[in-house]
Amino acid sequence: MLPFHPYADLFPLIEGVAFDELVADVAARGLREPVVLLDGRILDGRNRYRASRAAGVINSEGAVDPADARHFVRFIPAVDGDPLAYVISKNMHRRQLTDDQRRMIAARLVTMSKGRPDLNTANGGISRQQAADHLSADEAGVERARTVINRAVPEIVAAVDDRKLSVRAAAEIATLPVPEQKAVLARIAAQGETARAFRAVIKDLRDEKTAEKKARRAGREADLAVKQRALPDKRYGVIYSDCEWRFEPYSRDSGMDRAADNHYPTTSTNDLVLRDVGRIAARDCVLFHWATAAMLKAAIRVMEGWGFEYKSHFIWLKDRTGTGYWNRNKHELLLVGTRGGIPAPAPGEQWPSVIEAPVGAHSAKPEIFAELIEAYFPNLPKIELNARRARPGWDVWGLEAPEVAA
């Protein structure tokens, strides 16, 4: 039996009724489109080749049965050019692939091409973006599909290929330990392993996770009332703020899956405006104030409510892309506001407005921005609101702030 080329194996084989119909067609009419070979492996025509064998057109040694001219099979070498583009073009035009199937194929292409210079890939690999472009798929979906391929048990991968399970749902299951993945499969098997069974079990899992998150959120909100300290009496020339923004989804019952409330208690914009930060600000003071793209308007409102005038901002360019409605956010803003006669940095000492830094724990901000503030104002008394760690020379405040500054 002829081997299949890895590029051909990117696409799922035809099975079931569709394959039986192909076998019957080949038996009745012969093979009208040739099988294409590359380096002795089938580059295009795996299903036609399998159907020819099943129909008896090709015997066990791979020879063509000459008894009936209608069953003539031609094997031709691949045409000149890019074999990957050839395979993708053939399959994309011949078959009705779903969005998730294209995502899985692109993910396999990325995974397969790593360290495989024999596949004629540039530098021995194809990037996620290149694979997404090849298959007309979205990059985020390809990354989720890679999670499925690399971490899910084979039955979950097969369910996606069989259109019983979406890539998004499979990626959720893939993040679970293997025993828990198998427990999910057992629950699905008990309901018949149909696409409806997969959807029902996934919905139940999501409902269970949502209930757990709501319980944790309630506990954290109770902790806030006990642990959050009052603002200090001291006055500061530098205030570094990372507010616990509350972003309202369409529904707080169903839209909180990725909300900040799952990680820490949040506060409404109205309550943040009323926080008496102006009381701890010196007459001449600068505020460095974090804002997400979605909360920019609220952040400026809070800044003004605290008695500061917006002056400028820095952009944190992240090393990975997040979520969003109008775009997929890859940045956050550090707003700069002042009151009184705080001096701007001297000419030539300004930092660039865009700073690249990796993403850390949820909501944690890169240390380089604290270093920027210290470089601008090395001598002014400083406080960080909603701090997570102590810094020499800084006071700290917030639910997770250390009890004593270093």
LOBA-186330 format. One line per 10 residues: their letters; for each residue y, x, z of C-alpha. Coordinates in nm, 4 decimals. Each point is the difference from the previous one (the first is absolute). Example, Ala and Ser with C-alpha at 12.3 -4.5 7.8 and 13.67 -1.06 7.14 Angstrom:
# residues 2
AS	-0.4500:1.2300:0.7800; 0.3440:0.1370:-0.0660
This chain:
# residues 406
MLPFHPYADL	0.0000:0.0000:0.0000; 0.3407:0.1381:-0.0924; 0.2310:0.0831:0.2912; 0.3374:-0.1665:0.0384; 0.3259:0.1930:-0.0101; 0.2001:-0.0145:0.3282; 0.2931:-0.1579:-0.1833; -0.2239:-0.2835:-0.1171; -0.1239:-0.0506:0.3563; 0.3554:-0.0769:0.1115
FPLIEGVAFD	-0.0566:-0.3535:-0.1291; -0.2578:-0.2321:0.1584; -0.3086:-0.0836:-0.2031; -0.0663:-0.3502:-0.1276; -0.2674:-0.1727:0.2076; -0.1574:-0.3427:0.0418; 0.0473:-0.2768:-0.2532; 0.2529:0.1986:-0.2047; -0.2497:0.2841:-0.0479; -0.2830:-0.2390:-0.0861
ELVADVAARG	0.2179:-0.1551:-0.2695; 0.0765:0.3454:-0.1424; -0.3732:0.0841:-0.0111; -0.0725:-0.3239:-0.1870; 0.2813:0.0689:-0.2473; -0.1235:0.3540:-0.0699; -0.3564:-0.1261:-0.0463; 0.1163:-0.2625:-0.2491; 0.2710:0.1817:-0.1934; -0.0428:0.3697:0.0706
LREPVVLLDG	0.2623:0.2398:0.1300; 0.3099:-0.0296:-0.2163; 0.2231:0.2457:0.1874; -0.1268:0.3557:0.0486; -0.0519:0.1816:0.3283; 0.2394:0.2935:0.0415; -0.1192:0.3299:0.1468; 0.1874:0.2939:0.1485; -0.1916:0.3165:0.0914; -0.3282:-0.1896:-0.0121
RILDGRNRYR	0.1236:-0.2730:0.2369; 0.0982:-0.3577:-0.0834; 0.3776:-0.0245:0.0011; 0.0168:-0.3566:-0.1308; -0.2772:-0.2559:-0.0415; -0.2010:0.0193:0.3241; -0.0569:-0.3764:0.0030; -0.0917:-0.0091:-0.3696; -0.2410:0.2890:0.0563; -0.1617:-0.1734:0.3011
ASRAAGVINS	-0.0225:-0.3271:-0.1914; -0.1648:0.1785:-0.2952; -0.2627:0.1451:0.2315; -0.0567:-0.3372:0.1677; -0.0333:-0.1653:-0.3424; -0.2520:0.2629:-0.1131; 0.2310:0.1440:-0.2640; -0.0220:0.3390:0.1715; -0.3312:0.1140:0.1443; -0.0552:0.1891:0.3248
EGAVDPADAR	0.0542:0.3358:-0.1768; 0.3370:-0.1149:-0.1332; -0.1139:-0.0330:-0.3637; 0.1016:-0.2917:-0.2194; -0.2736:-0.2470:-0.0927; -0.0105:0.0047:-0.3838; -0.1938:-0.3252:-0.0254; 0.3078:-0.2105:-0.0514; 0.3105:0.1220:-0.1818; 0.2140:-0.2414:0.1984
HFVRFIPAVD	-0.0749:0.2064:0.3090; 0.1462:0.3177:-0.1396; 0.1967:0.1965:0.2627; 0.2495:0.2717:-0.0902; 0.1123:0.2706:0.2425; 0.3208:0.1728:-0.1005; 0.1945:0.2825:0.1636; 0.3244:-0.0886:0.1746; 0.3123:-0.0012:-0.2092; 0.2529:0.2782:0.0366
GDPLAYVISK	0.2644:-0.0383:0.2681; 0.0076:-0.0841:0.3699; -0.3410:-0.1441:0.1013; 0.1436:-0.1630:0.3125; 0.2669:-0.1826:-0.1975; -0.2684:-0.1014:-0.2517; -0.2249:-0.1517:0.2685; 0.2858:-0.1795:0.1740; 0.1314:-0.1395:-0.3272; -0.3427:-0.1271:-0.1033
NMHRRQLTDD	-0.0727:-0.1694:0.3328; 0.3482:-0.1366:0.0654; 0.0018:-0.1780:-0.3368; -0.3644:-0.1078:0.0049; -0.0296:-0.1339:0.3526; 0.2055:-0.2339:0.2172; 0.0524:0.2197:0.3046; 0.1557:-0.1448:0.3133; 0.2841:0.1771:0.1815; -0.2412:0.1110:0.2725
QRRMIAARLV	-0.2499:0.1337:-0.2527; 0.2739:0.2123:-0.1570; 0.0989:0.1263:0.3464; -0.3598:0.0990:0.0764; -0.0402:0.1747:-0.3353; 0.3229:0.1937:0.0525; -0.1104:0.0970:0.3517; -0.3333:0.1247:-0.1320; 0.1849:0.2003:-0.2637; 0.2082:0.1754:0.2675
TMSKGRPDLN	-0.3026:0.0632:0.2217; -0.2254:0.1104:-0.2856; 0.2525:0.2393:-0.1557; 0.0575:0.2065:0.3135; -0.1481:0.3405:-0.0630; -0.1501:-0.0993:-0.3372; 0.1611:0.2184:-0.2680; -0.3006:-0.0771:-0.2195; 0.1469:-0.3459:-0.0515; 0.2999:0.1494:-0.1814
TANGGISRQQ	0.2483:-0.1139:0.2636; 0.3218:0.1909:0.0508; -0.0385:0.2510:0.2830; -0.3373:-0.1523:0.0830; 0.1338:-0.3314:0.1261; 0.1892:-0.3214:-0.0737; 0.2638:-0.1247:0.2416; 0.0087:-0.3500:0.1434; 0.3104:-0.0803:-0.2030; -0.1553:0.1288:-0.3233
AADHLSADEA	-0.3153:-0.2048:0.0584; 0.2076:-0.3091:0.0763; 0.1938:0.0495:-0.3236; -0.3230:0.0450:-0.2001; -0.1410:-0.3295:0.1279; 0.3253:-0.1985:0.0236; -0.0551:-0.0336:0.3736; 0.2353:0.0213:0.2969; -0.0009:0.3270:0.1921; -0.0295:-0.1667:0.3420
GVERARTVIN	-0.3003:-0.2002:-0.1174; -0.1647:0.3160:-0.1325; 0.0464:0.1657:0.3389; -0.1607:-0.2984:0.1733; -0.2867:0.0179:-0.2490; -0.0455:0.3680:0.0847; -0.0294:-0.0993:0.3655; -0.2749:-0.2435:-0.0994; -0.1881:0.2579:-0.2069; 0.0317:0.2780:0.2572
RAVPEIVAAV	-0.0553:-0.1948:0.3226; -0.1747:-0.3301:-0.0650; -0.3762:-0.0443:0.0119; -0.1595:-0.0466:-0.3473; -0.0415:-0.3763:0.0425; 0.3760:-0.0436:0.0431; 0.0711:0.2101:-0.3105; -0.2527:-0.2058:-0.1974; 0.1632:-0.3243:0.1182; 0.3331:0.1130:-0.1443
DDRKLSVRAA	-0.1623:0.1002:-0.3296; -0.1719:-0.3413:-0.0117; 0.3345:-0.1792:0.0562; -0.1168:-0.1477:0.3297; 0.2527:0.1919:0.2076; 0.3538:0.1149:-0.0654; 0.1014:0.3647:0.0248; 0.2497:-0.0851:0.2744; -0.2611:-0.1754:0.2133; -0.2582:0.2716:-0.0642
AEIATLPVPE	0.2502:0.2671:0.1062; 0.0462:-0.1823:0.3312; -0.3757:0.0033:0.0586; -0.0240:0.3637:-0.1105; 0.2230:0.1115:0.2881; -0.2598:-0.1274:0.2480; -0.2801:0.2233:0.1323; -0.3202:-0.0284:-0.2010; -0.1856:-0.2094:0.2646; 0.2860:-0.2513:-0.0026
QKAVLARIAA	-0.0028:-0.0094:-0.3805; -0.3700:-0.0816:0.0103; 0.0673:-0.2703:0.2586; 0.2505:-0.1557:-0.2417; -0.2623:0.0105:-0.2758; -0.2489:-0.1716:0.2309; 0.2487:-0.2812:0.0606; 0.0524:-0.0342:-0.3754; -0.3744:0.0034:-0.0692; -0.0448:-0.2834:0.2481
QGETARAFRA	0.2334:-0.2089:-0.2189; -0.1736:0.0806:-0.3284; 0.1803:0.3122:-0.1312; 0.2097:-0.2081:-0.2391; 0.3640:0.0670:-0.0812; 0.0851:-0.2966:0.2250; -0.1996:0.1565:0.2847; 0.1901:0.3274:-0.0375; 0.3344:-0.1827:0.0090; -0.0971:-0.2059:0.3053
VIKDLRDEKT	-0.1158:0.2999:0.2036; 0.3074:0.2059:-0.0979; 0.2246:-0.2874:0.1110; -0.1814:-0.0169:0.3334; 0.0404:0.3758:0.0491; 0.3718:-0.0185:-0.0714; 0.0423:-0.2913:0.2399; -0.1796:0.1972:0.2696; 0.2217:0.3040:-0.0565; 0.3128:-0.2156:0.0074
AEKKARRAGR	-0.1041:-0.1518:0.3337; -0.0610:0.3471:0.1440; 0.3399:0.1224:-0.1192; 0.1745:-0.3043:0.1472; -0.1630:0.0681:0.3357; 0.1056:0.3658:-0.0073; 0.3515:-0.1004:-0.1042; 0.0294:-0.2395:0.2940; -0.1123:0.2753:0.2367; 0.2556:0.2462:-0.1356
EADLAVKQRA	0.2772:-0.2567:0.0252; -0.0929:-0.0542:0.3653; 0.0094:0.3771:0.0552; 0.3487:0.0135:-0.1466; 0.1420:-0.2192:0.2754; -0.1468:0.2332:0.2623; 0.0474:0.3449:-0.1557; 0.3183:-0.0075:-0.2020; 0.2740:0.1653:0.1991; 0.3653:-0.0974:0.0146
LPDKRYGVIY	0.2449:0.2082:-0.2000; 0.1246:0.3012:0.1983; 0.3543:0.0303:0.1401; 0.0721:0.3335:-0.1670; 0.2127:0.0186:-0.3157; -0.1146:0.1850:-0.3113; 0.1605:0.1595:-0.3021; -0.3172:-0.0416:-0.2097; -0.2226:-0.3085:-0.0031; -0.3206:0.0127:-0.2063
SDCEWRFEPY	-0.1446:-0.3499:-0.0429; -0.3247:-0.1358:-0.1423; 0.0143:-0.3739:0.0696; -0.3117:-0.2105:0.0428; 0.0898:-0.2193:-0.2975; -0.1589:-0.3422:-0.0333; -0.0622:-0.0761:-0.3652; -0.0763:-0.3690:-0.0419; -0.2796:-0.0733:-0.2534; -0.0471:-0.3332:-0.1700
SRDSGMDRAA	-0.2250:-0.1036:0.2887; -0.0476:0.1706:0.3372; -0.3438:-0.1619:0.0233; -0.1382:0.1439:-0.3257; 0.2438:0.2697:-0.1087; -0.0178:0.2418:0.2916; -0.2924:0.2107:-0.1194; 0.2135:0.3087:-0.0706; 0.2982:-0.0837:0.2187; 0.1539:0.2451:0.2462
DNHYPTTSTN	-0.0864:-0.2493:0.2761; -0.3587:0.1216:-0.0265; 0.1120:0.3440:0.1210; 0.2846:-0.0689:0.2466; 0.2183:-0.2893:0.1251; 0.2833:-0.0861:-0.2366; 0.3455:-0.1470:0.0637; 0.2031:-0.2466:-0.2068; 0.3143:0.1229:-0.1721; 0.2188:-0.2271:0.2147
DLVLRDVGRI	-0.1376:0.1532:0.3195; 0.0388:0.3534:-0.1376; 0.3661:-0.0685:-0.0750; 0.0473:-0.1062:0.3634; -0.1616:0.3181:0.1348; 0.2897:0.1738:0.1740; -0.0316:0.3347:-0.1748; 0.3764:0.0263:-0.0296; 0.0184:0.0372:0.3777; -0.1848:0.3346:-0.0082
AARDCVLFHW	0.1954:0.1361:-0.2971; 0.2794:0.2462:0.0656; 0.3427:-0.0768:-0.1434; -0.0802:0.2423:-0.2820; -0.3630:-0.0568:-0.0951; -0.2370:0.0102:-0.2987; -0.2926:-0.2358:-0.0486; -0.3052:0.0979:-0.2084; -0.1712:-0.3313:-0.0628; -0.3361:-0.0537:-0.1804
ATAAMLKAAI	-0.0394:-0.2912:-0.2426; -0.2692:-0.1115:-0.2404; 0.1009:-0.1297:-0.3424; -0.0806:-0.3579:0.1023; 0.2075:0.0265:0.3216; 0.3027:0.1835:-0.1415; 0.2388:-0.2943:0.0328; -0.1178:-0.0644:0.3560; 0.0321:0.3697:0.0879; 0.3636:0.0123:-0.1117
RVMEGWGFEY	0.0670:-0.3184:0.1955; -0.1515:0.1540:0.3133; 0.1950:0.3218:-0.0538; 0.3262:-0.1939:-0.0205; -0.0965:-0.2127:0.3002; -0.0397:0.3199:0.2038; 0.3511:0.1073:-0.0994; -0.0731:0.2507:-0.2780; 0.1327:0.0189:-0.3552; -0.2460:0.0840:-0.2769
KSHFIWLKDR	0.0767:0.3336:-0.1686; -0.3024:0.1221:-0.1972; -0.3781:0.0308:0.0080; -0.2925:0.2341:-0.0523; -0.3193:-0.0920:-0.1844; -0.3446:0.0854:0.1303; -0.2236:0.0413:-0.3081; -0.3587:-0.0568:0.1131; -0.3162:0.1642:-0.1304; -0.1728:-0.3329:-0.0578
TGTGYWNRNK	0.0965:-0.3438:-0.1191; 0.0128:-0.3039:0.2267; 0.0317:-0.3731:-0.0550; 0.2879:-0.2219:-0.1100; 0.0997:-0.3147:-0.1850; 0.2386:0.1214:-0.2727; -0.1448:0.3518:-0.0121; -0.2472:0.2153:0.1893; 0.2106:0.1875:0.2502; -0.0233:0.3764:0.0184
HELLLVGTRG	0.3112:0.0653:0.2098; 0.1955:-0.0931:0.3120; 0.3702:0.0336:0.0718; 0.1692:0.1822:0.2862; 0.3458:-0.1584:0.0211; 0.2946:0.1936:0.1425; 0.2774:-0.1836:0.1854; 0.2867:0.1222:0.2142; 0.2543:-0.1150:0.2554; 0.3114:0.1921:0.0961
GIPAPAPGEQ	0.0703:0.3460:-0.1342; -0.3473:0.1492:-0.0373; 0.0160:0.2973:-0.2422; -0.2090:0.0105:-0.3184; -0.1892:0.3242:-0.0703; 0.1997:0.2851:-0.1478; -0.0069:0.0476:-0.3786; -0.3079:0.1911:-0.1035; -0.1946:-0.0997:0.3130; -0.1032:-0.3465:-0.1179
WPSVIEAPVG	-0.3695:-0.0656:-0.0461; -0.1260:-0.1622:-0.3237; 0.0042:-0.3786:0.0000; -0.3704:-0.0264:-0.0943; -0.2567:0.1640:0.2282; -0.3704:0.0035:-0.0822; -0.2396:-0.0197:0.2954; -0.3542:-0.1309:0.0569; -0.0793:-0.3343:0.1613; -0.1409:0.0165:0.3528
AHSAKPEIFA	-0.1035:-0.2700:0.2478; 0.1326:-0.3515:-0.0541; 0.3828:0.0006:0.0310; 0.0129:0.3652:0.1133; 0.2816:0.1932:-0.1618; -0.0247:0.3622:-0.1197; 0.1321:0.2648:0.2384; 0.2172:0.1486:-0.2729; 0.2556:-0.2788:0.0493; 0.0426:0.0853:0.3677
ELIEAYFPNL	0.0448:0.3616:-0.1104; 0.2704:-0.1162:-0.2421; 0.1855:-0.1772:0.2825; -0.0258:0.3051:0.2264; 0.1320:0.2228:-0.2809; 0.2995:-0.2303:-0.0514; 0.0800:-0.0519:0.3693; -0.1592:0.2750:0.2112; 0.2228:-0.0541:0.3066; 0.0622:-0.3747:0.0296
PKIELNARRA	-0.2086:-0.1957:0.2560; -0.2750:-0.1849:-0.1849; -0.2295:-0.2952:0.0616; -0.2864:-0.1361:-0.2101; -0.0617:-0.3740:0.0203; -0.3645:-0.1065:-0.0312; -0.1075:0.3628:0.0332; -0.3663:0.0976:-0.0010; 0.0371:0.3550:0.1215; 0.2391:0.2114:0.2049
RPGWDVWGLE	0.2248:0.2627:-0.1560; 0.1834:0.2777:0.1829; 0.3586:-0.1046:0.0601; -0.0570:-0.3663:-0.0876; -0.0248:-0.3110:0.2151; -0.2504:-0.2627:-0.1068; -0.0308:-0.3774:0.0338; -0.2511:-0.2622:-0.1053; -0.3386:-0.1547:0.0610; -0.1963:0.3117:-0.0999
APEVAA	0.2557:0.2592:0.1129; -0.1182:0.2718:0.2412; 0.1020:-0.0535:0.3585; 0.1734:0.3370:0.0235; 0.1653:0.1813:-0.2886; -0.1094:0.3587:-0.0563
